[in-house]
Amino acid sequence: MNSEKENNISRSGLYNTDRYAAWQYLYDVLARLVARSDSPEKDALLVETSLELANVSFVLGIGFSDIHAFLQNALNAAARLGDRRSQAMIHLHLGRLYYFGEQRHKAIEMFALGKSEVESLGDEDILTQASEFIGLYYFIQGMFKEALGYFERATESFESNGKNGVINPSGPMWLSYSAAFLGHTHRAIGNLDYYRRVALERGNQSLATTLRSVLGIILIDINKTKEAAFHLSGALQEAVQYHNSMAGYFAKGGLAYHHFKEGRIKDSRKWMIEAVREGAKSGLIRQYASPWVLELLYEFHRHKLEPIPELDYHDEISRLLLEPNIHLRGVALRLRAVENSEKGSDDRLVESDLQQSETYLRQSGDPVQLAKTQLEMARLKLRQGKPDAARLLAHKAWRKVSGYGNTVFPDDLRQLLSLKSNLPAGNMSEELINMFTEMVETLVPCADLKELMTRTVKATNQFFGAERGGIFLLGQIGATKSPVLMGSCNLSDADVSAETFKSNLALVFKAFRENRPQIVRSGVKAAIPYPLKAVMCVPFVDEDRVKGVLYHDNSYIEDCFDHFDDAQLLRIAGSFTRYIGRIRRFSRQMEGKVIRHLKQMDSSDSTRILTQSPLMQKLLAQAKQVAGSNSTILILGETGVGKELLARDIHNLSPRRDQPLVIVDPTTIPETLIESELFGHEKGAFTGADRQKLGRIELAHRGTLFIDEVGEIPKSSQVKLLRVLQEKTLIRVGGTKTISSDFRLIAATNRSLADEVAAGRFREDLYYRLNVISITLPPLRERNEDVLFLARHFLSLYAAKHNQQVPGLARKDEDMLLAYHWPGNIRELKNVMERAVLLSTPDRLEISLPVKRSPASNHCFSDITSLDEMQRRYIQFILEKTGGKISGPGGAAELLDMKRTSLYKRMSKLGLR
């Protein structure tokens, strides 16, 4: 089995969810490629397969120690190919590998190199591919605010890639960790719960298990210990079943955290030892980002338990104070201060550590850890006899942990909150309404309405502290038609269609019909898994008519949506409605600009087909009849019969007439660049790709794509074109992002594609995909009615164009035109009449036609003729010899020792096409 075929099998395994078999196939392919990568094709396969194996390894949580050598070999191969994009991605993959292998300084160095290379390329696709890695670069430094945006982008690409790929597979996990560390626990829980369901729907059990283990850990942070135990125990069972070491590592660590929270310190230590052993199996040596790990180690130390060899408390404190993670460094400084305080050390030393801890934790953005440091500072101030300073710090800490302060704030300091403070009371609800208005005003607009709605829901989700959310658009009041989910966060169309969501939809309809906010809480304690705890529906109105409902819910946190009454929610809805109206108007304006820009790309004159031929009129009527459909049309006919004009006519008669007609002629494009022209390319995809280029198929979105001379597309590109026609999606050369393009295809050719299929030069499946509706344009010699009609038209056209006065056609001119066989068809007739205008005088029309050779003489020198005519005859002679084949082995271009594109230009000049 060759490497390419085996790689295809592995991909099939990925798409069919047999990822372990896929991993093994990829591994075996790479082992053979590394042994003998002796060609550019094998180098390219080595690079692609290495990157894919690295991604699959992280999806499955296995084989980390195996992929380092493969990535190093792939890096060398990418350098040989001049593939800057892959070099950047390999550096980022190595950075992730070093991080999980406890080589954090090396990880930072490799991440920084890859990040710099990605930013120098700068296009959207490479930034999306790299987003998880760049986010991780900031994450491992404890810079969560900076990391969050990259992880958001990674998570969006993971979701949009569907089943067919493993791009940014860990994006949802890192996004959730970052959100939790920034105090957005509701968002973290909603993300993990949603993307776990997505992974299960896609058959990706390993990823679902990893996400479930992280969900359990974050639930412990808000004291949801029963729910956490349910998920952590389930995740551990699944990790064993699916051999997922990473999920097992997280689940066992989470269970250690769970026992710690429940006060079982010795059991916590046992599970932590198990977690360390689990991580070591996959090369996850001492890899952690969560502060609770350090807090556990401190408690083990404080209870005088034997240190865990791989995680000695003092060793970890010393190590973290030298490493670049400002988050863990801030926690380490606080724990060192607490220990020194308990030992009775100098207050100045303790205060210095706490002040540094506060600085680092403020930079990292973690409000809970910052609050814990401020609470320790309050204790210090109380001990120093400074109650006012302690009270101020306690209030600062309380505000940092508002929403779940009861789970964080220590009992011995609550007295500081009960005393009167100098802090302004204010109206919290009014402040929140003003915050909401400011929030929607600052949302950045874009041309895509659905994307705008999604951004809006994500913002309102965070504002209300919800786990899920959506914007439902509805019709008239009293309508029963299902609402349309226009934008969502952690809520899919499948979720909305599920039986379990029916009662939620009923609430959406109620808010819609009554034009009144609805908030419902569940007071029933149900069995695990837990149902929704709270639902909020806020209707919004446009031009005095209810248009839709803003929906949010929570499954784990009960005390959400508590800050507002109905009147305040209606004020929020009013602000929201004005914003929705503005963005819809903006979306329409931007869409119009895009359409006008694309139309300008096609600067050719849109001349209608002129004819007096009954046969042509019948064909035009047929074309008009099929123009209204979206079916593919194949236009057949000799060169110069007007295939492009007919394609324009069909487009202008179709429902897509207000959208662009994008034309591509493979005969004018070097064979090596045809794929780039059709599908586009990313910057750095190959030598000379110094910028991103959108392909013709992508530009034809919502319009019509016309491929002239489709038979000239190389067979290697035909399979990719077939896939685009089947799926209406494409990937740019050098890219990974799947791009949708809704286009109508019209193709044309002067060849017999059936003969090309029989000769093995054209794919049979592509031929049948193109040949849905075929229209054959007759040559000019078979429509004599049009010869004189068109000749007079062109004579008048070019006389006006060149400002010439010429006589009309004489009888002898008409007889000569009608007797000629017109091998170049209408294009040749146009050239003849333009030449006649340029060579004529006001008294005499000079029409010059090529002399037809006598059948008795096949010698090209049998008469005296011009050099152009001599070239024309010889090229015709070669084309007859090759059966019309131009490119490839034995084609006319090879026999004439010419470039394919040069031959086409010469033929066009001579009126041969």
N, C-alpha and C positions, 0 to 999 in steps of 0.2 A: 504494500500500500504506500503510495507516494505521500510526501508531506502535505501537499496542498489538499489532496483528497481527505487525509486524516484530519487536517485542521477543519475542513468542512463538516466532518462527522462530529468533531468536538463542539462546533458551534450549534449543530443540530441538537446535540445533547444539552447544551445550555438552554436552548429555546424550549426544549421538551422537559426541562427541569431536572434532567439527570446530570447534575453538576459534578458529582464525584467521578462519574465516567468521563465527563468532559475534562476535568482536571487531569486525570490520568493520561488521556489522549494528548492533551497539550504538553504535558511533561515529557512523554515519549517522543513527540515530534521535536521538541527542543533538544533533547539529548542527541538525536540524530543530526539536527541542523548544526549544533555547536561543533560536532565532530567534522563536518565538511560543509561549511558555508563558503562556497567558492564562486558565487555568481551574484549579481545584483538582485535577481529574483529571490534567491535563498536568503540573502541579507534582509530583504524587505519582509519575508515571511518570518524570519527569526525575530525581527523587531516587533512585528505585530503580535506574534504568538507570545513573546515574553511579557509584553504589557498585559495581554489578556490573562495569562496565567497568574500574574501578580494580582490582578483584580479578583479573579476567581478564588485565589488563596484567601483573600481577606473576606470575601463573601462567606466562604466555608469555615473560616477560622482555622485553617490548617496549612502546613507546609511552608511557614515563613523562612525557616532555615535553608530551604532548598532553592529559593528564587534569587538569592543574591548573585550567584555566579552567572545565572542566565541573564540577569539585567546588565551585568558588566559586559558580557559578550554582545548583548543587544546594543549597548552604548557604542561599542566599537563599530558595529555594523551600521548604525545610524550615521556615524561620522563618515564612513566610506560612501554612503549614499548621499551625503549632503542634506540629510533630513533633519533640519533644525527643530521641527516640531516634536519629533520623537525623542531627540536628545533632551529637550526640556522636560518632557514627561518622564523619561527614565530617571533623570536627576531627582525629580519629585518623588517617584516611587522609591528610589533608594533612600531619600530622606525619611519617608514613612517607615521603611524597613529598619533604618538605624534607630529611630525613635522607639519602636517596639522592642528593639534589641538592646536597649539601655545604653546607646551611644548618642546621647542627646546633643552634645556639642557638635558631633559630626552630622547629626540630623539637621541642626540649625544651619550649618554650612551648606549642606546639599539642598535643603529647601530654599535658602536664599539664592543659590545659583540657578535652580530651576525657575524660581519666581522671576528673577531678572530676565531670563531667556524668554519666558512666557510674555512678560510685559513688553519686551522689545518686539515680539511678533504682534501682540496687541489686538488681534481680532476676537470676535465674540466666541467663536467655537473653541479656540485654544484656552481662552479664559474660563469657559464653562468646564472643559475637560480638567483644568488645573484647579478649579475652585475648591474642591475638598482638600487638596494638598496645601494650597496657600492658606486656607482656613486653619489647617492643622499647624502650619508654621507659626501662626499667631497664637493658636490654642496652647501649644506646648510652652509658650512664654507667658501664659496666664493672661493674655490680652484678649478677653472674650468679646468686647464690643467690636474690636477690629475683625475678629474671626467670624462673628455672626453673619455678616453680609455674604461672605464667601460660602459659608455652609448653607445659607438660604438658596443661593444659586445652585449649589451642588444638589440640594434636595429637589429643587424644581426639575433639574435635568434627569435625576434618577427617576422621578415620577413620569416625565414625558417620554423617556426611553422605553417604557413598557417592559414587556417580557424579553424584547430582543436586545439584550445587552447588559453589561455590568459596569456602566459608567457611574462613578461616584456612589458606589453601593453603601458606603458608611456615612454618607451625607446626613441622613435623618438622625443617626445616633449622635454625631458630633454637634449637629444643630441643637438637639435636645439637651445635651450636656451644657452647651454654651448658654442656652436660654435659662436652664436651672441655675447655673452659677451667677447669672445676671439678675436672679430673683424672679424670673418669669416662669414659675413652676407650672402654672396652668398651661402655658404654651408647651413646655417640655412634655408634660403628661399627654396633652392632646396629640402632639406630633408622634410620640412613641406608640400610642394606642392606634392611631390612624395608619401609620406606615407599617406597623406589625400586620394589620389587616390586609394592607396592599400586598405585602410580601407573601402572605398566605394565599391570597387570590392568585398570585403569579406562580404558586408552587415553590417558592423560595423559603423552605422551612428553616434553613440555617440562619438566614438573615432575620427571620421572624423570631427565632429563639434568642439571638443576640439582643434584639430590640426589647424583647420581653424581660430579659435579665436587667437591662438598664432601667426599664420602667419600674421594676420592683425596687431598685436602689433609690430612685427619685421619690417614690411613694413613701419610703422610710423618712426622707427629709421633712415631710409634712405630717409625720406621725400616723400615716395610714398603714399601720403595721399588719393588720389582718390581710388587707388587699396585697400588701408587699409580699407577705409570706406565701400567699397563693401563687403569685406570679414567679417568685424566685424558686419555689419548689418545683413548679411546672417547668420553668426554664432549665433547671438542673437535669430533670428527667429527659427533656428533649435534647439537651446538649450531649448526654451520654448516648442516646438513641442515634443521633445524627453525627456523632464524632466531632462536635464543634468545640474545640479547646478554648477558643476565645469566649464563647457564651458560658462555658463551664467555669472559666476563670472569673468572669463577672458575677455569675450566680453564686458561686461559693464565697466570693468577697462580700456580696450583698447579704448573704446569710450571716456572715460574721458581723456585719453592721447591724442586722436585725437583732441578733442575740445581745449585742452591746446595748442597743436601745432598750431592750427588755431587762437589762441589768444582769445578764448572764455572761460575765466577763470571761470565765474559763472556756465556756462553749464558744464564745466569740473567737478566742485565740485558736482553738482547734480548727474552726472553719477558715481562719486566716492562713493557717499552715497548709490546709488543703488547697486554698486558692493559689498560693505561691507554687505548690507542686504542679498544679494544673497549668499555670502560666509557663512554667519552665519547659513543659512538654512541647510547647509551640514556639519557644524563644521569646515569650513575654516576660523577660526577666525584670522584676521590680518595676513594672510599668503601671503607673497609676496617675490620675489627675485629680482625684477627689480628696478634699481636705479631711474627710472622715477617716481615711486610712491613717493619717498622722495622729488624729485624735484617739483612735483605737490603740496605736502603738504607745502613746503617752499613758493611757489608762493601764495597759499591760505592765508598763514600767512602774507606774505609781503603785500598782497592786503587787509589785515585786514578783511578777511571773517571769519565768525563764525567757530571755529574749528569743525571738524567732531568728535563726542564723542569717537568713537572707534579708531580714527586715529589723535589724537592731535599731531601737529608737534613737539613740544618740548618733549612730552612724548616719541615719537618715536626715536628722537635723543638720549635721555638719555638711552632708552632701548637698542638700537643698539650698543652703545658704550660699553655695558656690555656683549653683546652676541658674539658668536664665529665667526660670518660671517665677514671675513676681507674685503670682497667686499663692503657690505653695510656700514661697519664701516668707510672705506675710503671715501665713499660718504658723510656720516654723518659728518665727520670731515671737509670736504671741505665746506659743507653748513653752518656749525657752524662758520667756518672762514670767509665766505662771509658775514654772518649776523653780526659778530663782527666787520668786516671791515667797513660795512655800518654804524654801530653805532659809529665808531671812536675809537674802542678799541686799546690797545697797539699793535703795529706791531709785537712785539715779540710773543705775544699770537697767533696772526693770522698766523704768519710764522710757528710756532710750529705745529699748527693744519694741515697746508698745507703740511709740511714735513712728518708728520705721515700719512696723507692721501696718499701722493705719495708712501710711503713705502708699505702700505697695498695694494694699487691698482696695484703696480708693482708685488707684490706677487700673486695677484688674476689673473693677466694676461689680464685685460680689457683695451685695448689701448684707447678707447674713453673716459672712465672715467678718466684714467690716464692723457690724453691730457687736459681734462677740468680742472683738478687740476693744471697741469703745466701752463695753460693759466691764472688761478687765481694767480699763483706765479709770472707770467710775469707782471700782473697788479700791484702786490705789488712792484715789482722791479722798474717799471716805477714811481710809487708814491714815491719810495725812491730815485729817481734820478739815477738809475742804468740801462740805456738803453741797454748796451751790454749784461748784464745778462738777461734782458727781451727778447732781440732778440734771444739769444741762446735757452731760454725756449720755445719761440714761434716756432722756427724751429723744436725743439724736438716734440712739440705737433703736428705740421703739418705732420711730418713723421709718427706719430702714427695713424693719421686719413687719410692717403693718400688713395685715391679711393673714399672717400666720405667726404673730408674735407670741401667742400662747404656747407654741411648740418650742420656742427659742429662748424667750425671756426668762431668766432665773427667778425663782420665788424670793430669794433673799434680797433682790434689788427692786421688787415691785413697790416697795414703800416709797421709792423715789418718784414714782409716777403719780402717786396719790397726793403728793404735796403740790401746793400751788406753784406754778411756774410763770416765768415771764414770757412764755411763748404765746403768740397771738392765737386766739381760738379760731376765728374765721368761720365761714360757711363752706364746709367740705364739698357739699353737693354743687354749690355754685362754682367753686373752683374747678370741679371736675367737668362741668358743662363748658366752661371757658377753655379748659384743656382740650375737650373734644373738638370744639370749633377750630381751635388753633391746629389741631392734628389734621383734620380734613383739609384745611386750607393749605397746608404744607405738603400734601401728597403730590408727587411729581406726575404730571399728565403724560399720556402717550397715545399713539394712534389706535391701539388695539383696545376696544371697549371691554372685552372679557378680561384682559390682563389688568385693566384699570379697576374693574370690579373686584378682582382677586386681591389686588394690593389693598383696596379699601377694606375688605373683610379682614385681612390679616391685621390691619391697624386697629379696627374696632374690636377684634378678638383680644388683642393685647390690652386695649383700653378698658374693656369690661371684665377682664380676667377670665375669659372663657377658654374652653378647650377646643371647641369646634365653632364654626360659623358659616353663614352663607347669605347671599342676597338672592331672594326669590322674586322674579318678575311675574305679574299676573295681568289678566285682561280687565274686563269690565267688572264692576261690583256685582256680586251674585253669580259670577261665572263659575262653572264646575270644572273647567279645563285644568289639567295638572299644571302647577307652577313650574317655571323654568329656572333652574339653578344657574345664574349668570356669573357668579364669582363665589369662591369657597375657600375655606381653610380647614383642613383635616376632615372634610366632608365631601364624599364623591357622589356621582349620579347613582352608583350602585347602592350606596347607603340610603339615599333618598327613596329609591325604588323598593327597598327591603320591607318586608312585612312589619318588622319591628319599628319602622319609622312612621307608620300610618297615624298613630296618635299625635306625633309631632306635626305632621302635615295638617292634621285637623286644627291644631293650634295656629298654624300659619294662616289657614283659611279664616279662622275666627278673627284674628287680628286684622286681616285684610277686609273682611266684610263689615266689622264694627268700627274700623278705623281707630282702634284703641290698643295700646300696648298690653301684652299678655305675659305674665310671669307665673310659672307653675313650679312648685318644689315637690319632690317626692319625700314623704315622711315615712315611707315603708322601708324597713331594713330587709332587703331581699338577699337571697343566697348569692354567693359568688358564682359567675362574674357579675359585678355590680351594675345595676341599671342607671339611667340618667338621674342625677340628683337635682338638677335645675334646668329650666328652659325659659328663654326670653324671646319674644317676638315683638318687634317694633315696626309698625306700618309706616311707609313714607308716601307722600302725596306730591303729585306734579300737576300744576294747573287745575287745582281743585278736584282732582280725581285720583283715587288710590291706585298706585301703580305697582307696589311691591311691598315686601316685608324683609327687614333685617332680622336674621335668626342667629341665636347663639345658645349653646348648651354646655353643661358640665356633667361628667360622669363620676368624678372623684371628690370634687370640692363643693361643699354645700353653701358656704357663706358668700356666694357671688351675687351680683345684681342687687345688693342690699342698699346701695347709696342713693337710689333714685325713687321718686314717686312718679305717678302717671304723667303729671303735668311736666315734670322735668324731662321725662323720656320723650314726650311730644315735642318739647323744645329741641332736644337732640335730633329727633326725626326731621324737624324743619330745617335745621342746619345741614343735615345729611341730604335732604331732598334737593336743596339748592346746589350742593356740590355735585350730586348725580346729574342734575340737569346740565351743569356746566361741562362736565366731562363727556357727556353724550354729544353735546354740540361740538366740543373740541375734536372728538373722535371722528365725527362726520367731516369736519373741515380737513383734518389730516388725511383721511382716506381720499378725499377729492384731490388733494395735492399730489399724493402718490400716483393716482391714476393719470393725472395730467402729465406728470414727469415721465411715466412709462410710455405714454402715447407719443411724446416728443422723440423717443428713441427711434421710432419708425418714421423716418422723414421722407420715405418714398411717396411719390404721387399715387393716389388711390384711383387710378383710371379704371373705369368699368369696362368690361368686355364688350366690344362692338362687333356685331355680326348681322348678316342678312341670310345666313344659312339656316334652313329649317332644322337640320340635324343639330346645329349648335344651339338653336333656340330651345329645342327639346331637352338638350343636356342642361341648359341653364335653368329651365323649369324644374328639372329633377334636383339640381343643386339647391334651388330655393326651397324645395320641399323638405330636404334633409337638413337645411341650415339650422332649423329650430331645435334640433336634437343635440345631445352631447356626444353622439357616436363618433368614433374615429372615421375619417374619410381618407381614402387613398386615391390620389389623382394620377392617372397613367397617361402617357403620351410622349411623343418624340420631343427632342429639344426644340425650344422656341415656339411651342403651340399655345402658351399662355397659362401654364399651370399655376404660377404664382398669382396672376390676375384672378383666376378662378378661386384660389384660396382666399384672396382679399374679399371677393364678392360674398363668399360663404360666411366669412367672419362678419362682414358688415350687415348681413341679413340675419345674424344669429342673436340670441339674447345677450351675448357677450360683447356686442358691438361697442359698448361704452368703455370696455376694458382694452388693454393693449393687444395688438397682433405682433408677436415676436417671431422673427424669421431667422432661421439658421441654415446655412448652405455648407454641408460638409466638404464640398469640392473646393472651397476657398480656404480651408483650414488645414494646416499640416496634421498628418495622421496622429502624431504624438500629442497634439493639443485638443483633439476632438472632445475627449472626456472633460477636460477643463472648460471648454466652451459650453458644453451641454449642461454639466452638473455644477460648474464653478469650482473654485479652489480656495484654500486657506493660505494665508501668508506663510511662507517657509515650507510649503508642502513638497516642493522640489526646487532644484536649482533654477533661479530666475523668477520664482514666485515671490516677488518682493512686496506684494500687497494682496489683500483679499479680493476675490473676483466673484461676483454673483453669476451663476450660470443662466443660460437662456431659459431653461425649464423653470427655474425659480422665478425669473422675471415675468414669465407668462401666467403667473398665479391669477386666477379669475378670468383670464383672457384666452387667447388662442395661440398655440405653438404650431408654426409651419416649418416642417423639415423638408427642404428641397433636396432632391437627389438622395433620398434615404438609403438607397442601395449602396451608396458609397461609404456608409458608416462601417468601420472595421468590425470584424466579427467579435473581437475581444470586448468591444464597447456595446455590442448588440444585446448581450445578456443583461447589462446594467440598464439599458434603455427599456428592455422588457419588464424588468422589476419595477421601474418607475411607473410604467404604464399600468401595471397591475395594482400597485399600492398607492400611487399618487404621492409618494414620498421619495426623497433623495438625500444623499449625504455628499457634501462637497468633497473634492479630492483633498486628502490630507485632514479631513474633519471627522467628527463623530456624531455631531448633532443631526438628528433626523428632522428634515424640513418638509413640510407639507406644501404641495402645489396643486391647486385645483385648476387644471387647464383642459382645453379641448384640443386634441391633436389632429392636424391635417398633414399628411405626408404626400410626397410626390416623387416620381421616378420615371426615367426614360427607359428603364430596363424591364425585362420580364422577370419579376421577382420569383415566379414559379420556376423558371429556368435556373435562376440563381440558387434557389433552394436545392434543386436537383443536382446542381454542380457542387453543392457543399459550401457555397460562398455566403449564403444567407440563412439565418436560423429559421427553421420551419415554424416554431412556436411564435416568433416575432411576426412572421409573415401573416399568420392567421389573426394575430392581434391587430395588425394594421388593416387587414382586408375585410373590415366590417361592412363598409359601403365603398364601392369603387366606382369611379367615373373616368371613362377613357375619352380624352380629347382627340378628335380626328386631326390628322395632319392637314396643312393648308391645301395640298394637292387634291384632297378629297372634298373640299368645300369651295369649289370654283366661284360660288356666289360672293365669297368674301375677298377674293383676290383683288378685283378692281375696286370694290367698296373700300377696302383697307388701304389700297395704294393711293386713292384720292385723299383719304383721310390723312395719311402720313405726309403726302405731298403738301397739303394745306398747312399741316402742323409745323413742318420743318421750314416751309417758306416764311411763316410768321416768326418762328424762332430765330432764323438767321437773317430776317429782314430782307428777303430776296423776292423779286418778281419773276415768276416762272410760268410758262404756258401750261395748259392742262394736258391730259393724256391724249395723244393722237391714236388713230385706229391701229397703226402699226405697233405703237407702244402697248396697247391693250392686248393685241394678238401675241406679242412677245411675252408679256407677263403671264398670260393664260397658258402659253405653251411650256413655260419653265416648270420644272418638277419641284422646286422649293424644298431642298433637303434641310435647310435651316429654318423653314416654316416662317412664322410671323416675325421672329427676330431678324431673320435674313431679309424679309421684305422691308422692314423698318430701315435696316442699314442701306439697302439698295436705294430707297426713296430719299434718305438723307443725303447719300452720296450724289444722287441725281440733282437735288436742289443746289448743292455746293458747286457742281460742275456745269450747271446749265446757265444759259443767258435768257434775257427776257423774251427772245424770239425762238429759242430752241431748247427743248428738254432732252438732256443727255442721260439716257438710262443704259447702264452697263451691267450685263448679266454674265456670269461665268459661262464659257463655252462648254456645251455638253460633249463629252468624248464619244467618239465613234465606237460602237461595240466591237468593230474589227480590230481596234487598236487599244491595248491595255497599257501601252507604254506612256509613262507620265510626260515624256518629252515629245509626244507625237504632234504637238502644236506649240506655237509660241504664245506664252501667256505670262502674266505678272508673277512676281515672287510670292505674293500672298496666295494667289490661286494655286501655285505649285505646292506650297505648304499645305493648303487646304486639301488638295487631292491626295497628298501622301498620308496625311493624318487619317483621312477617310479610308485609305487603303489598309493602314495598320489596324484601324478599328474593325474593319471587316475580318482581318486575320485573327484578331483576338476575340471576336464575337461580342464586341462592345465593352470588354473588360478593360479598365483603365489602370487601376492600382493593383498592387500585389504581384506575386511571381507570374511571369508570362503576360502581364498587362501591357497596355500601350505605353504607359510612362516608362516602364523598364526597357521596352524595345527601342524607344526613342531616346533613351538615356536622359530623361527629363524628370524633374520633380513633378509629382502629381498636381500640385497647385499651379505650377508653371504651365503644364499642359492644358489645364482647364482654362487658364487665362488666355492662352494662345487660341484655343478652340472658340472661346467667347468672342475674341477679336475677329476671328475669321467667319463668324456666323454659324459655327457648328454646334452650338448648344444654346 
